[in-house]
Amino acid sequence: MPIFKIQNKTLTEIKSKTFSTERELQELVDENLEKIFGLKFIKREFGGQGLSIDTIAYDPETKSPVLIEYKKDTYQSVVDQGMAYLHWLLTHKGDYLVALQEKAGKQEVDWSQARVIFIAKSFNPHQVWASGFKNAPFELYRYDLCGDIFLLELVETPKSDVSITSVLKTKEAKKIANQVKTYSVEDHLKKANAPIKALFEKLRDKILSLDGRIQEKPVSWYIGYRIIYHNFCNVSVYKERLRIYTRQPKIEDPKKLFKKVPSKWGWGKTTIWYTDISNDENLDYILGIIKQAYQSAPDL
């Protein structure tokens, strides 16, 4: 999409360009990881035995390792490279833990939620398609540089029920699939009884109808809703209730249904609130609170 500068009612296109070096792209994103993705930067050039991961980071919300790879032009080998990096990480957990502790102190780590983020100017269609395989914990982001404007866009990958191990039939791929899991909404709904499933579907439809750009991102213990990077709402599914979390600095809650998540949980700088529901009695009221969080989302 072309970007134009407005000056005296005249539009002048701001030309798209690439970074001079991948290091320039890497340093810009690394220094703003918390602002962009809510991640803690740990270290650059991490690895060994001929393998070097551009950046390693830590997700304090899912308590998981995040590996980041940069390409100033087009990425050609997402799946193979991503699986190689995950395999190295899972066979060198101690190295990651040492680097994490040196940077952020002792932290809990959920290895099953490890993922790889690829950031590039563009991706070829094959890589976009392949990243949608089940158990492929990859996220693709396309960047653009227009003057002093930096754009970062999540690449939508077609989701498939076919496991990555049916394509990469290697021992390494099977080991990764056994340790790292990607989640679906259906995985969460298996925990719920029929009324709670119906309640979730009502809530889900209302959340997604707030904005066509809203993305649904299931992880191990919740289903997240976000515009781009930061979840403004999470829903945890239980057998007889839903627990709803909203991320917002302030909350207008006359009924006092929501409680504040303790800061000691370490879920980030923005305040998170939560409440439980087991029927639709307060559904519209709760949607109003969720809408507040959506309107104050940092990347809206």
C-alpha positions, -999 to 999 in steps of 0.1 A, spaced: 0 0 0 16 33 -10 21 60 17 16 97 9 26 128 27 0 156 28 13 191 21 -9 220 10 -36 196 -1 -11 178 -23 -1 142 -19 35 132 -23 44 95 -22 70 85 4 91 59 -14 96 25 1 131 14 8 151 -13 27 177 -10 54 213 -7 44 222 -37 65 203 -64 84 221 -52 115 204 -18 112 170 -35 111 179 -58 139 191 -31 163 161 -9 156 136 -37 165 158 -52 194 159 -18 211 121 -16 209 111 -52 216 91 -44 247 72 -15 229 65 -36 198 60 -71 210 59 -69 248 91 -90 249 123 -88 270 155 -86 249 181 -111 261 210 -114 236 221 -111 200 240 -138 180 231 -167 202 240 -203 193 270 -224 184 282 -253 163 279 -232 131 244 -219 140 237 -183 150 203 -170 160 200 -133 154 182 -124 186 168 -143 216 141 -128 238 116 -138 266 79 -135 266 69 -126 303 32 -133 297 35 -169 283 69 -173 301 84 -187 269 115 -183 248 112 -163 216 138 -165 188 139 -137 162 154 -137 127 158 -107 105 162 -103 67 164 -69 51 151 -84 18 131 -115 10 131 -146 33 135 -179 14 138 -206 40 115 -200 70 105 -236 79 139 -253 77 157 -225 94 130 -221 121 130 -258 129 168 -259 131 168 -230 156 141 -246 177 160 -279 178 191 -261 189 172 -242 216 156 -274 230 189 -293 231 207 -263 247 182 -252 273 209 -245 298 226 -220 275 193 -201 271 187 -201 309 221 -187 316 216 -159 291 181 -152 305 193 -151 341 222 -128 333 198 -103 316 165 -106 336 173 -127 367 158 -161 374 126 -167 354 101 -195 349 103 -209 314 76 -228 295 95 -245 267 63 -258 251 54 -223 241 87 -215 223 83 -198 190 103 -181 162 95 -146 148 107 -138 113 109 -102 102 117 -94 65 109 -70 37 89 -98 21 83 -136 21 78 -158 -9 43 -176 -12 58 -210 -4 71 -198 30 38 -181 39 19 -213 31 43 -236 49 42 -215 81 5 -224 85 11 -261 92 -1 -274 125 27 -274 152 47 -249 132 53 -222 159 63 -194 135 52 -158 132 60 -138 100 62 -100 100 66 -79 69 83 -45 74 84 -14 53 106 17 56 92 49 41 114 79 50 114 79 88 83 58 90 88 22 100 59 -2 94 55 -38 107 26 -60 96 17 -95 107 16 -118 77 -16 -139 77 -7 -176 71 -34 -201 59 -41 -225 88 -39 -262 81 -48 -293 101 -17 -310 85 11 -314 110 46 -300 101 60 -335 108 41 -349 78 62 -325 56 95 -326 75 98 -363 83 130 -360 104 138 -370 139 145 -334 148 110 -323 136 94 -350 156 113 -341 188 102 -305 183 66 -314 178 67 -335 209 80 -306 230 65 -275 214 27 -272 209 6 -248 190 -30 -243 202 -64 -238 187 -97 -225 200 -110 -261 198 -82 -273 222 -95 -249 248 -132 -257 243 -126 -294 250 -124 -283 287 -158 -267 288 -193 -281 292 -220 -273 266 -234 -241 282 -199 -226 286 -190 -235 250 -222 -216 239 -213 -187 262 -178 -185 247 -191 -184 211 -214 -155 220 -185 -136 236 -162 -144 208 -186 -131 181 -190 -99 201 -153 -93 205 -145 -100 168 -173 -77 157 -156 -48 174 -131 -45 145 -124 -66 114 -87 -63 122 -89 -82 155 -68 -113 156 -75 -144 177 -44 -160 192 -47 -191 213 -18 -201 235 -15 -227 263 -38 -212 289 -58 -185 272 -72 -173 239 -59 -138 232 -74 -110 211 -53 -82 197 -51 -57 168 -14 -62 160 10 -71 189 -5 -66 223 -36 -85 236 -63 -62 249 -84 -92 260 -76 -128 270 -102 -155 277 -93 -187 298 -118 -215 294 -128 -238 322 -154 -265 326 -181 -243 342 -168 -207 337 -148 -183 315 -122 -160 330 -118 -128 311 -87 -106 313 -85 -71 299 -54 -49 295 -61 -12 302 -45 15 325 -79 25 339 -113 8 341 -148 22 343 -166 -7 362 -196 6 382 -207 -29 391 -172 -37 405 -171 -71 386 -134 -68 377 -103 -73 400 -68 -61 394 -41 -87 386 -13 -84 412 18 -67 398 39 -96 413 25 -118 385 48 -99 362 24 -96 333 38 -63 320 36 -26 327 -1 -21 317 -26 -30 343 -46 -62 337 -81 -68 352 -101 -100 354 -135 -114 361 -153 -148 358 -186 -155 341 -207 -186 339 -238 -172 321 -247 -144 298 -264 -122 325 -236 -96 324 -223 -104 289 -232 -70 274 -218 -52 304 -185 -71 303 -183 -65 265 -184 -28 274 -153 -33 296 -136 -52 268 -144 -24 244 -127 0 268 -96 -22 266 -98 -24 228 -101 14 226 -70 19 247 -49 -9 231 -14 5 226 -12 -5 189 -47 6 179 
